Amino acid sequence: MIELAPEQEVILSAVREIAQKKLKPRAAEIDESAEFPWDTVKIFSENGIMAPFLPEKYGGIGMEYLIFSMILEEISKCCASSALILIAQGDGIMPVLYGGNDELKERFLPGLTKGKLIAFAATEPGAGSDILSMKTKAVRKGENYILNGQKCFITNGAIADVITVYAYTDPDKGPKGISAFLVEKGSEGLVYGKNEKKMGMRGCPNSELFFEDLVVPEKNRIGEEGKGFYNMMAALDTSRMFSASQAVGLAQGAIDEATEYAKQRVQFGRSISEFQAIQFMIADMVAATEAARLLTYQAARHLDKKRKHQISRFCSMAKFFASDTAMKVTTDAVQVLGGYGYMKDFPVERMMRDAKLIQIYTGTNQIMRVVAGREILKK
Ligand SMILES: Cc1cc2nc3c(=O)[nH]c(=O)nc-3n(C[C@H](O)[C@H](O)[C@H](O)COP(=O)(O)OP(=O)(O)OC[C@H]3O[C@@H](n4cnc5c(N)ncnc54)[C@H](O)[C@@H]3O)c2cc1C
């Protein structure tokens, strides 16, 4: 296992305690009510973990991604929806951190460590995996852009203070014609559509957004015009490592529940943990999760070391491997608990529903294999 510095151990054990004592008891209720847990945002802000990877001047502590990955894991063990708050925050922040100028960073980033929320808006009804087919356009008018279009499924889109939005500034240029903007809540022309009813990760809303002649000042453009697609790809690499960490945590949480249950449950006069069928299932669950964890840490390390030839492939591989593992492990955890696993009285049922999303968002696992395969075979 990876050796951590003493101060990193302190941070991690503080997060573990918060997750176990404050987040775990709320997880079922958040799932049931599908209400956004503002109390969790307060806990995260007060404990400095909304975006700790940001440099100090922007409100973070310059935390390594590896440690942030472990934080996401600890939180996901207890409540994946709570981890999603941090992931969605990271998704919105990355484009600004990687592509924004100092003025933009100073204006927006510090508030995002103290309770303000940001969302990441790329997906449209006709543009999911095929993101270049997006229709949203930003047309320059003097010192502003006029935004028209629509986004969908945007995590925390309906409640965010600011939204990173991707739009074509020059549709004829394909990927070189996309730019990124920060759209502020309250902007005239920002219209909220429906919030989706979802299978899992029900603590965070997913919303339709419409832009109707919305005026965005030029100073809210993230980076140069036409650099939006490259900015999006860099942000998504990091985001995929975050999702992988969430998947590892979910899988570990399900293993913890399943092993505890197996030791207690008696059938045929003995603990079911004595049956080889259960032992084999648990052994497979643990082996796969340990492998997913190491791959995820490796992806985080590549990000920390800025190894640009490794980042995309490792973040994609970690994302698909860890989320496929989480799906299998949580499903098997339900199996270990038998009929009780299928009931909402036990958390494995929620974990299984939560795990499914990680195979889909921040790029489906099919697309992750396309990205990794291309990177590996690149000449
Ligand atoms: C709960 C939730 C939260 C989300 N949050 C956000 C968010 O905050 N911001 C945001 O911008 N987006 C968000 N998304 C959108 C998400 O990233 C997309 O749903 C995802 O990228 C897939 O796009 P799609 O749903 O249009 O599926 P499609 O692209 O239509 O894919 C349908 C199926 O076809 C497969 N497929 C498509 N193309 C290929 C190919 N070339 N090769 C092989 N298989 C292929 C896919 O893998 C999938 O199985 C969210 C989605 C969900 C469900």
The ligand as an SDF file (V2000), in Angstrom:
LIG
                    3D

 53 58  0  0  0  0  0  0  0  0999 V2000
  -26.7330   11.2130  -13.9350 C   0  0  0  0  0  0  0  0  0  0  0  0
  -25.9240   11.8160  -15.0400 C   0  0  0  0  0  0  0  0  0  0  0  0
  -25.1270   12.9170  -14.7490 C   0  0  0  0  0  0  0  0  0  0  0  0
  -24.4560   13.5830  -15.7940 C   0  0  0  0  0  0  0  0  0  0  0  0
  -23.7800   14.7440  -15.5160 N   0  0  0  0  0  0  0  0  0  0  0  0
  -23.2930   15.4810  -16.5530 C   0  0  0  0  0  0  0  0  0  0  0  0
  -22.7240   16.7650  -16.3230 C   0  0  0  0  0  0  0  0  0  0  0  0
  -22.6500   17.2400  -15.1930 O   0  0  0  0  0  0  0  0  0  0  0  0
  -22.2900   17.4700  -17.3980 N   0  0  0  0  0  0  0  0  0  0  0  0
  -22.3510   16.9900  -18.6700 C   0  0  0  0  0  0  0  0  0  0  0  0
  -21.9380   17.6850  -19.5810 O   0  0  0  0  0  0  0  0  0  0  0  0
  -22.8690   15.7660  -18.9120 N   0  0  0  0  0  0  0  0  0  0  0  0
  -23.3500   15.0070  -17.8900 C   0  0  0  0  0  0  0  0  0  0  0  0
  -23.8970   13.7520  -18.1380 N   0  0  0  0  0  0  0  0  0  0  0  0
  -23.9220   13.2460  -19.4930 C   0  0  0  0  0  0  0  0  0  0  0  0
  -23.0500   12.0290  -19.7220 C   0  0  0  0  0  0  0  0  0  0  0  0
  -21.6920   12.3800  -19.7570 O   0  0  0  0  0  0  0  0  0  0  0  0
  -23.5420   11.3410  -21.0030 C   0  0  0  0  0  0  0  0  0  0  0  0
  -24.7840   10.7490  -20.6630 O   0  0  0  0  0  0  0  0  0  0  0  0
  -22.5840   10.3300  -21.5710 C   0  0  0  0  0  0  0  0  0  0  0  0
  -21.4410   10.9630  -22.0730 O   0  0  0  0  0  0  0  0  0  0  0  0
  -23.2150    9.4890  -22.6680 C   0  0  0  0  0  0  0  0  0  0  0  0
  -23.9140   10.2630  -23.5950 O   0  0  0  0  0  0  0  0  0  0  0  0
  -25.4170    9.8520  -24.0060 P   0  0  0  0  0  0  0  0  0  0  0  0
  -26.1740    9.6880  -22.7470 O   0  0  0  0  0  0  0  0  0  0  0  0
  -25.9120   10.8040  -24.9970 O   0  0  0  0  0  0  0  0  0  0  0  0
  -25.2720    8.4160  -24.6430 O   0  0  0  0  0  0  0  0  0  0  0  0
  -24.8980    8.0880  -26.1820 P   0  0  0  0  0  0  0  0  0  0  0  0
  -23.6780    8.8170  -26.5770 O   0  0  0  0  0  0  0  0  0  0  0  0
  -26.1080    8.2260  -27.0170 O   0  0  0  0  0  0  0  0  0  0  0  0
  -24.5350    6.5380  -26.0710 O   0  0  0  0  0  0  0  0  0  0  0  0
  -25.5190    5.5080  -26.0820 C   0  0  0  0  0  0  0  0  0  0  0  0
  -24.7700    4.1790  -26.1100 C   0  0  0  0  0  0  0  0  0  0  0  0
  -23.9870    4.0770  -27.3210 O   0  0  0  0  0  0  0  0  0  0  0  0
  -22.6320    3.8340  -26.9930 C   0  0  0  0  0  0  0  0  0  0  0  0
  -21.7740    4.5210  -27.9770 N   0  0  0  0  0  0  0  0  0  0  0  0
  -21.9040    5.7900  -28.4390 C   0  0  0  0  0  0  0  0  0  0  0  0
  -20.9100    6.0730  -29.3020 N   0  0  0  0  0  0  0  0  0  0  0  0
  -20.1310    4.9710  -29.3640 C   0  0  0  0  0  0  0  0  0  0  0  0
  -18.9380    4.6410  -30.0680 C   0  0  0  0  0  0  0  0  0  0  0  0
  -18.3210    5.5060  -30.8840 N   0  0  0  0  0  0  0  0  0  0  0  0
  -18.4130    3.4080  -29.8810 N   0  0  0  0  0  0  0  0  0  0  0  0
  -19.0150    2.5210  -29.0510 C   0  0  0  0  0  0  0  0  0  0  0  0
  -20.1420    2.7650  -28.3640 N   0  0  0  0  0  0  0  0  0  0  0  0
  -20.6950    3.9810  -28.5100 C   0  0  0  0  0  0  0  0  0  0  0  0
  -22.4480    4.3940  -25.5790 C   0  0  0  0  0  0  0  0  0  0  0  0
  -21.3400    3.8160  -24.9240 O   0  0  0  0  0  0  0  0  0  0  0  0
  -23.7820    4.0190  -24.9550 C   0  0  0  0  0  0  0  0  0  0  0  0
  -23.7470    2.6890  -24.5300 O   0  0  0  0  0  0  0  0  0  0  0  0
  -24.5340   13.0710  -17.1080 C   0  0  0  0  0  0  0  0  0  0  0  0
  -25.2670   11.8990  -17.3700 C   0  0  0  0  0  0  0  0  0  0  0  0
  -25.9730   11.2960  -16.3500 C   0  0  0  0  0  0  0  0  0  0  0  0
  -26.7890   10.0540  -16.6710 C   0  0  0  0  0  0  0  0  0  0  0  0
  1  2  1  0
  2  3  1  0
  2 52  2  0
  3  4  2  0
  4  5  1  0
  4 50  1  0
  5  6  2  0
  6  7  1  0
  6 13  1  0
  7  8  2  0
  7  9  1  0
  9 10  1  0
 10 11  2  0
 10 12  1  0
 12 13  2  0
 13 14  1  0
 14 15  1  0
 14 50  1  0
 15 16  1  0
 16 17  1  0
 16 18  1  0
 18 19  1  0
 18 20  1  0
 20 21  1  0
 20 22  1  0
 22 23  1  0
 23 24  1  0
 24 25  2  0
 24 26  1  0
 24 27  1  0
 27 28  1  0
 28 29  2  0
 28 30  1  0
 28 31  1  0
 31 32  1  0
 32 33  1  0
 33 34  1  0
 33 48  1  0
 34 35  1  0
 35 36  1  0
 35 46  1  0
 36 37  1  0
 36 45  1  0
 37 38  2  0
 38 39  1  0
 39 40  1  0
 39 45  2  0
 40 41  1  0
 40 42  2  0
 42 43  1  0
 43 44  2  0
 44 45  1  0
 46 47  1  0
 46 48  1  0
 48 49  1  0
 50 51  2  0
 51 52  1  0
 52 53  1  0
M  END
$$$$
